[in-house]
Amino acid sequence: MGPESRKTRFVCVSDTHNISPADGAFKLPKGDVLIHAGDLTKQGTYQELKKTLDWIDQADCEVKLVVAGNHDITLDLDFYAEHGMYFHNQHPQDPKACVGLVKQYKSTIFLNHESTDIRLMKQDGPRTSFKVFGSPYSPRRGLWAFGYGFGGATKLWDQIPLNTDILITHTPPKYHCDESSHGGSGGCETLRQTLWRVRPSLAICGHIHEARGAERVLWDLAHLNVKYKEHLTRYWEDTNANNKKHSLLDMSAKSPEPLQNRGPWISASKTMQDSRLAKTSEARPLSPWVPQDHHDSTGKLEQAFKNGYPAVRGQGGEPPSGRCDMEALDGRMDRKETCIVNAAIMASSWPYRICGGRKYNNPIVVDIDLPCWTSEEGNEVEVVESEATELVGSASERQKG
């Protein structure tokens, strides 16, 4: 028997660009976890950051998870050192002070291309656990922070651990929640391919304001001839998009259509590592969701890496066949579906006057089931632990891995 699972509520926002609930632009509902997927500010000034972090800190959610975005330029130290005066020539900002400000908010976990394990501890909460990875990066377009070129995408997104349950990126993946008003698909193809391999329950993003919404992607894990294949995409219709009611996306176990994603999941008490899962069967954890034996008795998993593993990267099939992406599939076939959510609050794009003025979206509230942590785990740690509370270093250092 796997552990008990309970409904966990995520309140998702992105691209608030210095607006807040107090401004009347949107109402922030209560939840278990608040996620902000970047672009907290217009141009990353200290005062903009403080205003946004203040309302996030006051949000009625046990845990707040935040990544920066391309507009939060002072949080990308290398970028600001080179280009900061282009934005702030009249009022230069101190990027180290901005980073220091972020660290002052102890209730907020800032993820700078890194992962952490979360355990919800409130007695009246769901008391569930999950692994989250968050990243501020987006494909480089124009002079903005946290940008990467096509050549660095694979190395960048390969740093996402395969056992990630919740993924937060500023950029959307290619062809999902990424269509702009200019008629193009602005997401990242390499990130889409990484989603096929990781298959998190939720992938929360923003960046493309007009693409706000949600899509459920059912991955094709059996196809032998087409890599990174998708079986089906279903689009969410937000019936409350034009009013102030909650925009709720219920994929919990008791909903009409629960999310098809069950483990394997690593207990937060067993690992706080940021590295990817080891490529040997001995290091692969057993799933507490669906008991099964992942031991590679045939040795085919290890042999697959010796015999040119990259050739089958992204290829479906039946493990332990050496012809499929064994690292992504072996013992992980129950991770079938990912819900991709673009949670942009700003509905219009710059220049706003040409686009009909500033318009705003509701936060997207997402309900999914997650495993409860055991009492043994709870005795070890009494608060939410994180190795990702510091926003330090530069964008170039992160991309070096």
N, C-alpha and C positions, 0 to 999 in steps of 0.2 A: 504494500500500500504506500502510495506517495503521501506527502504531507497535505494537510488541509489547505485549500486555497480560498481567498476571499476577494470580493470586489474592491478595487482600489481606484480612486478617482484622481485623474490628472487634469489640472486646469492649464490649458496651453495658450500662450501668447507669443508674439514675435513682432518685430518692427513697430514698436510703440513710438520711436522717434521723439522722445521727450514729452509725450502726452501721458496722462495718468487717469485713473478713475476719478480723482478729485476734479479734473477738468471737465468731466461730464462726457468724455469721448466714448467710454465703455464702462460697464459694470463688471467687477471682478467677483465671480461666485466663490463660495467656500469649496475646498477640496482637501485631499490628502497631500498632494504634491503639486506645486506650481512650477511650470516650465516656461522659461523665457528663452527663445531661440535666436536672440541677437538683434542688433540695431536698437539698443536701448536709447540712443541719442541721435541727434542730427549730425554733430561733428565732434562728439567725445569730450566736451569741456567738463571741467570739474563740477560745475554747478548742474549741468545736465545729468551727469552720472549720479550726483547726490540726490537729485529730485527723483530719479527712477529707482535708485536703490532704497530710498525711504519708503516708497509705496510698496515695493516688493517685500521689504522687511515687515511691513504691517499687514501683509496679506494673511487671510485666515486659512493657512495651509501649514501642515507640520514641517514640510521640507520645501525649500525653494532651490531649484536647479537653474543655473543661468550660464549662457555662453555669450560672448561678444559677437559683433557682426562687422561688416566692412565700414560702417559709419562710425564705429566706436574707436576712432583712430588713435587716441592716446593710449589705448591698452595694447597696441602693437608697437613695442618700443623701437624696433629697427625702422619701421615705416615712419614713425613720427620724427625720429632723429633726422631722417632724410627729407621728408616732405611736410613736416608740421607747419613750417612758416608759410606754405602755400595756402593753408586753411586759416591760420591764426596769426597772421603777420601783425595785426593791431593788438591782439591780446594773447600772447604766447602762453601755452599751458605747460604745466610741469607733469610729464607723463608718470614719473615716479610717485608723485603725490596722488595721481589718479589711481595707480595700481595700489598704493597704500590705502586709499579710500575703500576700494573694493574689499580689502582684507578686514576692514573694521566691522563689517556686517556678518556677525557670527552665525546668523540664521540662514545665510545664503551660501550655497556651494557654487563657486565659479569653476567651470571646467574649461581649461585651456588646452584642448586636444589631448584629453586624458580621461581615465575611467575611475570610478569608485563604486563601492558597494553600499547600498542604502538599506537600512532597517528601520521601518516605522515603529516607534516605541510607545506612542500614546495609548493609554489604557482603553480609551473609547474609540480608538482608530482601528484600522484593519490589521495592524501588526504584521505586515507583509514585508518581503525583501525582494530586491532586484539589483542587477548590475547595470549601471548607466555609463555611457561614453558621450562626451560632449566636445564639440569642436567649433571654433569661430570661422573656419576657412570657407571661401567660396572662389570659384574660377575668376581669375583676374580679368576685370573689365574696367578700364579707366583707372584713375588714380585714387584707389581706395585701399584700406587696410586689409590684412589677412588674406591677400590674394595669392593664388598659385597658378602656375602654368600647366599646360597639358602634360608636359614631360614629368612633372613631379607628383601627379595625381595618384598613381599606383602606390608609390612609396608612402605617401601621406595616409591614404585610406587603409592600407594594409596594417596600420597600427591599431585599428579597431579590434578588440578581442572578439573571438568567435562566440564567446558565451555572453555577449552583450544582450540584455533584455530590452533596454530602452536606449535609443540612439537620438541624440540631439545634434543637429548640424544647422548652421545658418543657411547653407545652400540646399536646395532640394535635389533629388536625383533626377537624371535625365528622363523626360517624358512623363513625370509624375508630379503634379502640383507645381508646374514650372512654366506654364505658358504665359507669356507677357502680352501686354496690349499691343506690342510691336509685331506680334505674330510669330515670335520665335520661341523655341524651347530653351530656357536659360539654365537648366540643371546640369549636373555633372554625370556623364556616362560611367566614369570609373566608380563613382559612388553607387550608381544603380547596380553595377556588377558586384560591388562589395555587399550590397544588401542581399543579393542572391546567396552569397556565401554565408553571411552572418545570420540573416533572417530574424531580426529582432521582432518583438511583438509590436512595438511602436517606433516609427522614425519621424521625429518632430522637426520641422524646419520652418523657414520663412523666406525672406529675401525678395521673392517675386510677389509683390503686393496683390496683383490681379489674380494670382493663382491660388488664393486662399481657399481651403477646402480639404477634403480627405478622400483617399482612394485605398481600397483594400486589394492588395496584390497577392494572388495565389501563385506560388512559384512552381514551375515544372521541374521536378527533381529527377525525372526518369529519362528525359530525352537524351539520346546518345550522340546526336549529330549537330545540335544547336546549343552553343554555350550560353549560360546566363539566361535561360529561357523562362518566360513568364507564361503561365497557363491561362490566367484570367485576371482582369482588372474590373473592379466594381466601384462606381462613383457614388459618393454620399450626397444626398440632397438635404440641405439644411433648411428645414421648414421655418426656422426662426431667424433667418438671415436678415430680414427687414424689420425686425422688432427688437425690443430690449430683453426678450426672454432668453434663457440659457440655450446655447447651441449645443445640444447633447448628442454624443455619439456613443451609444451603449453596445458594447461587444462583450459584456460579462457573460458568465456561464448561464445565467437565467434569462438572458436576452433572446429574442427570436433567432439571431444568427451569431453565436459566440465566435470569437476569434479562434482560428485553427492554429494555435501555436502553443505547444506544451514541451518545455525543456529542450535539451538538458539544461539544468540551472545549477550554478555553483553557490553553495552556502556562503554568506558573507563572513561567517566566522572562520572559514577555512582558507580564504585567500583575499588579499587586498592588492594583488599584483596588477600592474598596468600592461604587462606583456601579453602577447597572444597565447592561445592555448598551445601547449607543446605538441610537436608533430609525432609523438610516439603514443601508442595506445596505453602505456603504463601511466602517463600523466593525464589521460582523459578521464574526467570525473564521471561517476555514475549519476544518472538522473533521479532526483527524488520525486519527480512527477510520475514517470512510468518506469518501474523497476525493470532493468534489462541488463544483459551482460555485454559490455563494450570491449572486453579483452580481445586483442587481436591474436587469437590462437594460431592463425595461419601465417602470421608474419607478413601478410600482404601489404598492410598499411606502411610499415617501415620500408618494405621493398619498393613501394610506389614512389617514395621520395628519392630513393637511390637511383631509380630508373627514369629520371627526367620528369619529375612531378609537374613542372609548369605546363607541360604539354596537355595535361588533362584538367587544368585549372578552369573551373566554371562549367565543367561537363557533368551532366547528370548520369544516373545509372544506379546499379544495385551494389552497395558495398557487401563484401570486401573485394569487388572487382577492381583491378588495377587500372581499368579504362575510365574510371570516373574520378571526380574530385573527392578523394577519400577524406581529406582533412575537413572539408565542408559538410560531408554527408554522413560519414561513419558514426552511428549512434545518435544522429541528429535529424532523422527523417520526420520526426514529429513536429519540427519547426517548419510548418508549411506555408504560413501566411504572415504578411506584414501590413499593418495599417500605416500609411504615409499621411501625415497631417501637416499642411501649411497653415500656420496659425497667425498669419500677418494681421495685425490690428489696423494698420494704415491700409485703406482700401484703394486709394489713388496713388499715382506716381508723380514724381516731379517732372515738369513744372506744373504745380497744382492748378494754377489759374487756367492754363490751357486744357487741363483734364477735368474741368468742372468743379474745382475747389477740393478741399480736404474732406474725405469721407472715411468712415471708420467701420470696422467689423466687430462682431462680438468675439470674446474668447471662445475657444472650442473646448468643451468639457468631454473627456474621454473616460469611459468606465471599462476596465478589463480585470480579469481575475489574475492574481499573483499568489505564489506560495507563501504560507505563513512561516515565520521563523519559529524554531522550537524553543522551549523553555531553557534548554541547555545552552543555546546560543545567547539567549537573553541574559543569562547569569554572567556571561563573559563581558558584555558591553552594555552599558545602561543608557547610552546616547547614540545618536547617529554618528557613525565614524566616517572619516573621509581622508584620503591622502591627496585630495584635489582641491583644498581650500585656498591654495595660493595661486595667484595669477602672476607668475614671474617668468622671466626669460623673454626671448624674442620670437617672432614668427619664423625667422630663418632657422633658429635652433630647433623649433618644433618640427619643421619639415625635414630636418636632417635625421630625425628619429632617434 
